[in-house]
Amino acid sequence: MRNFLLGIIFTLLVLVVGIYWVAKTGRVSFEADQPPSSFERKFAMGAVDAATDRHAPDTKNPVPASDENILGGARLYLDNCAGCHGIPSNPESQLGRSFNPPVPQFFKDAPDMPENQNFYIIEHGIRWTGMPAWDKTLSNNQMWQIVTFMSNIEKLPPGAKKVFGRAASPSR
């Protein structure tokens, strides 16, 4: 029994040292212009989803989905998020396409996670993806306005659509 346990400990030690050596000697590619392996796609996105499920507080959005709040969220989205996540006239941002993993393009594929999880991601960001934490830049109310906007992205009121109408026209 003792030899069996020593074998398990030795195997685990070899695995840890091997993984450390592979990472430390640069044998893992971190190039953003190369597609991630299927293992990385499944593992990394699964880990993000699991961490978000586990850590996002079970809170309700305190910002009602009024035209005023959706309009405020649209303005904040345009100023802070649109460069990566797209706008109606350019639903697939060129900058967003250059990230690996790819940045969600919300005007192509509306967010489908619960509002508390969207807020959590906006607040804390996602390490190693380019998604910043906005909690030092935006107030809680502003982040909730963005969440409210994103929850209503498929049925925007006319005022919010006008925000993007101006952004879509070339500036002179």
N, C-alpha and C positions, 0 to 999 in steps of 0.2 A: 504494500500500500504506500509505503514511504517513497519508493522509487517512482511509482505512478504520479504522486503529487509533485515530486521533483521534476519529472518529465513535463508536467503541465506548466509549472513555474518556468522552466527553461524555455519551453516553446513560446510562452507569452513574452518572456524577456527578449528572445530572438526577434519576435514580431515587432515589438516596440523599438528595438534598436534598428531593425531593418527599415521601418517606416521613418524613423528619425534620419537615418542615413540617406534615404531616397530624397527626403525633403531638403535636408541640409546641403546636399551636393548638387542641387538644382536639377534633379532628374524629373521633377514635376513641372509641367509648363503652365505658366500663369498668363499666357498671351491672350488678350481679350479679343483678338481678331481670329482666333481659332475656335471652332465649335467645341463645346464641352463633350466629354465622353458620356455615354448613356448612364454609366454608373454615377458620374458627377451630377448629371441632370436629375436623376432620381433621388440621390442621396441629399444633395444640397437643397433642392426645392422641398423635399420631404422634411428636412430638418427645419427650414424656415417656416413651413406650415405648422409643424409640431410645436416649435417654440412660440409662434404667434398664438396658437390655440391655448398653450399652457400659461403664457404670461400676460396676454391681453386681459385687463380687468373686465368683468362682466358688468359694464356700465351702459346706460342708455344715452343716446344722443340728446343733450339738453337744448340743442338748437332746432327749433321747429322748421319745417320745410316751407317757409313762407317765401314769396317772390323776393323779398328784400334779402333774406339770408342766402338764398340760392344765387342771387346777383352778387352779393358780397363774396361768396365762395368762388363764383366764376372769375371775379377780378383777381382774387388771391391765387387761384389755379393758373390763370394766364400769366401772372407775374412770377410765380415760383415753380410751377409744375409743367407748363405746356412745352417748354423747350425739350424735355425728354419724353413726356407722355402724350404729346400731340394736341391738335385743335381740330374743329370740324373741317376746315378747308385743307388741312394737312394731317389726316388721322394717323399717319405713320411717320413720326418724327425721324429725320435723318440722324440726329444725335442719338435718339433712343435705339435705333438699329445698330449703332456701333458698340453697344454694351453687350457683355456676355456675363451672366445670362441676360437675354433680351429684356428690355424695359416694357412693362405692360402699356399698350396703346389703348387708352380708355375710350376714344371715340371710334375705335374699331371693335373693341371687345370690352364692354362695360364691366366695371368691377363687380364681382359676385360674392365677395366675402362680407361678413357682418360688419356693421358700422363700427362696433367697438374694436374690431381687428384693424380696419382701415385707419382709425384714429391712432391705435397703438403703433402701426408702421410709420405713419406720418410723424408721430411724436418722437420715436426712437430710431427710425431709419433701419436699414438692413446692411450690416457689415459686409464688406467685400463686393458690394453690388453697385456702388455709386449712389444709392438712395441715402440722402443725408437725414440726420435727426433734426427736425424743425423746432424742437421744444425750446431752444435758446433764441430762436428768431421770431417765431409766431406765438401768439397767446393761445391758450386753450380754446377760447371762443373762435379765433380765426381758424384753428385746425378743425374744429367741429363744423365750421362753415364750409370748409373744403370737403369734408366728409358728406355733409348734406348735399352739396353740389354734385359730388360723385354719385350719390345714391339716386339722384334725379337726372343724371346725364342723358338719359334716353328721352326725357320729357321736359326739356328746359322751357321756362317761361320766356316770352319775347324779350324782356329786358336782358336776361342772361345771354340769349342768342346774339343780341346786338353787341355785347362785349367782344364776342369772337368775330363778328362782322367787321369791326374796326381793325382787329388784329390780322384779318385775312387780306385786307386791302394794303397795297404797297404804300409805304410812307414816303413822303416827298420832302 
